[in-house]
């Protein structure tokens, strides 16, 4: 049986690359206060729109604020928003889909039709509508994204429950008097965790990308708080000063690609068919 270590050694170049990228950004988000950087909100109009130099590694913006400092600090907000979105959607989705698949019948039909109703709307448009109706803020943007993401986990969890609930060890557990809650979360969920983990990893990059998109449109983080999407939006107005939007855009790109590399690597390792290939 192929071990995780041998998988990384033989086939996991992109997985290792993605893991390095994600780890670096997580460390930056945690320890950004230790990095010797300028004030994230301090304004100095005498140095506005300076190109990258030894004093300001990523240059300065329209108010003379250091872009490097704001990109480093913005990782806290973007990564935290993406992680919280995925956790909320993951938790509610597996609970919702687990109940629907385990109960079956009319309960399953009604619950799945509701999830399909949400999935019928374009994700970004629905997130924009929810965020705009609640008011622009970080929490409202995260809530809006969690609303559009949980049906994916619910449908995957439901399919896993349906395929596993009649297997021998699950039937034996019910025959021994185990409660429905114990059967669902102690017997079925652990054996469904692999595909759910892969989906969550892939969604992390997409969640950060969508949160940045909402902030770009003014529906997420509000000034003067630095966030990658809002920084790209401010730089888009002055395209000649390319560094204002390029560096936060590269940050969004790198974490999104890194998370997708990690998710693809986990999928290849956990999928028996791909392991044989």
Number of C-alpha atoms within 10 A of each C-alpha: 6 10 9 12 9 11 17 15 11 8 13 21 14 17 22 17 16 24 19 14 19 22 14 13 20 17 12 19 20 13 13 19 12 8 11 8 18 15 12 19 16 12 16 14 13 9 17 16 22 21 16 16 10 7 12 18 15 22 25 28 25 18 15 18 24 30 28 22 24 23 23 24 25 25 26 20 21 27 22 16 23 23 20 18 28 27 15 17 24 24 13 18 25 26 19 22 27 28 21 25 27 22 16 15 10 10 13 18 13 12 17 19 11 11 19 13 10 16 17 9 12 10 16 16 11 18 26 22 13 20 24 18 12 15 14 20 18 20 17 20 27 25 20 25 29 23 20 22 23 26 25 19 25 28 21 19 28 26 17 22 24 17 13 21 18 11 11 10 14 18 14 13 16 15 10 9 10 15 11 14 12 14 20 21 15 14 16 23 20 10 13 20 14 16 19 19 16 19 21 22 22 23 21 25 27 20 25 28 21 22 32 30 20 27 26 21 15 19 26 27 26 15 12 11 14 23 26 30 29 28 27 24 20 15 22 16 11 15 12 10 18 15 24 30 23 17 20 28 20 13 18 23 14 17 27 22 19 27 25 24 25 24 25 20 22 22 20 20 21 16 12 11 9 10 13 10 6
